[in-house]
């Protein structure tokens, strides 16, 4: 009987999706809240647009820089830990072998069963260090381009998200009308974004969509109320 080949499908774009989520969620929420707040104090849509564009520019740079520094920090941490492991397999090999044995024990493998594997790994220093990095420390070698890619993805997603709540003010002369249309468009975008995020991350599309809409709506409402109170 012919057997159907088993094909495993795994979602491998976790870092990219995480960066898009970070940039898009803030990009939709912060400029939306700012525009709503300005609408509570101003009736000049030109000033609202200028303020919104300035915030998008500053926010995308800040968010992108934050993503770059975070990814750069992860890479530096990995290299420091790898250098330490490389020293330890030379200076204290017996302790490192014992650590491998303990790793296998966590999976229910006895020292007698893991002994040959431990000895085989100890004969290959590079593979030995790779094993310790992954299974003892839980660290994967980062992509050399990760920092730049993360910064660009977060900044781009922030700009794309930020232009959505600001776009109605570009075509409408009334700030109150712009606020209404912006709220409708942005809440719809938040719902779609939250739904897609839930699909990709496996957290539940409807739950994720509801959370993003509630958070974005509350932020905008608070900003609008505060601006009205002050003005």
Residue, then its C-alpha position, 0 to 999 in steps of 0.5 A: x500500500x502506497x503511503x502518503x509522505x508526511x509533510x510537517x508545516x511550521x510557522x517560521x516567521x516568528x520574529x518578523x510577525x513579532x516586529x510587525x505586531x509591535x510596530x503596527x499595534x503602536x502605529x494604529x493606537x498612538x497616532x489615533x489617540x493623539x489625533x483624537x486628543x487634538x480633535x478635542x482641543x482643535x478644529x484645525x485639521x491642518x494642525x492635527x495632520x502636522x502633529x500626527x505626521x510629526x508623531x509618526x516620524x518620531x515614533x517610527x524612529x524611536x520604535x525602530x531604534x528600540x528594535x535595533x538595540x534589542x536585536x543587537x543586545x540579543x546578538x551580543x549576549x549570544x556571542x558572550x555566552x558562546x565564548x564562555x562555553x568555548x572556554x569551559x569545554x576546554x578548562x572544565x570538560x568534566x563539569x561540562x559533560x556532567x551538564x550534558x548528562x543532566x540535560x538528558x536526564x531532564x528528558x528521562x534519559x539515564x546517565x548510562x544511556x546518554x554516556x556514549x552520546x556525551x563522549x561523542x559530543x566531547x570529541x567535537x568541540x564545536x558541536x559540543x558548544x552548539x549543544x550547550x548553547x541550545x539545550x542548556x542555555x536555550x539560545x539560538x544563533x541570531x541572524x546577523x542581519x536581524x538588528x537592521x531587519x527588525x528596525x526596518x520592519x518595526x518602523x515601517x509597520x509603525x508608519x503604515x499603521x499610523x497613516x490609517x487614523x490620520x488619513x481622514x483628516x487629510x481629506x475632511x475639513x472638519x475635525x469632528x467629522x475627521x474624528x468620527x471617520x478616523x474612529x470608524x476606520x481605525x477601529x476596523x483596522x484594529x479589528x482586522x489586525x487583531x484577527x490576523x495576529x490571532x490567526x498567526x500567533x494561535x492565540x484566538x482570532x476573535x479574542x485578539x481582535x476584541x483586545x486590540x479594539x478595546x485597547x485602541x478605543x480606550x486610549x483614544x477616548x482617554x486622550x479625547x476626554x483629557x484634551x476636552x477637559x483641559x481646553 
